[in-house]
Amino acid sequence: MASYLIKDTTREERERIVEESLGNINGSCDGCAAGLADMYQDYIDGKRELKEINMAFRARYVSGEDMPEKGSCSYVR
């Protein structure tokens, strides 16, 4: 299995990893998944590992911190 760590990947590889993981973020649901792509920008830029980003997202979800609500197919505040 290939490593997804920042130290083992190039920026281009990280972009491809995120793109392949999320699928076609522009093709369905009027682009509602674009926010997910933004969430992983720190990984693409080499600032935070995938694990850190996912853990922070889960922590906000579990703690109930104020986050955008999902209404139909888009996120609203």
TABEL-V432450 format. One record per backbone hydrogen bond with DSSP energy under -0.5 kcal/mol. NH is the residue of the N-H (numbers start at 1). CO is the residue of the C=O. If there is no record, write none. Layout:
NH/CO, NH/CO
This chain:
8/5, 9/6, 14/10, 15/11, 16/12, 17/13, 18/14, 19/15, 20/16, 21/17, 22/18, 23/19, 25/23, 28/24, 31/28, 32/29, 33/25, 34/31, 35/32, 36/33, 37/33, 38/34, 39/35, 40/36, 40/37, 41/38, 44/40, 45/41, 46/43, 47/42, 48/42, 53/49, 54/50, 55/51, 56/52, 57/53, 58/54, 59/55, 60/56, 61/57, 62/58, 63/59, 64/60, 65/60, 69/76, 71/69, 71/74, 72/70, 73/71, 74/71, 76/69
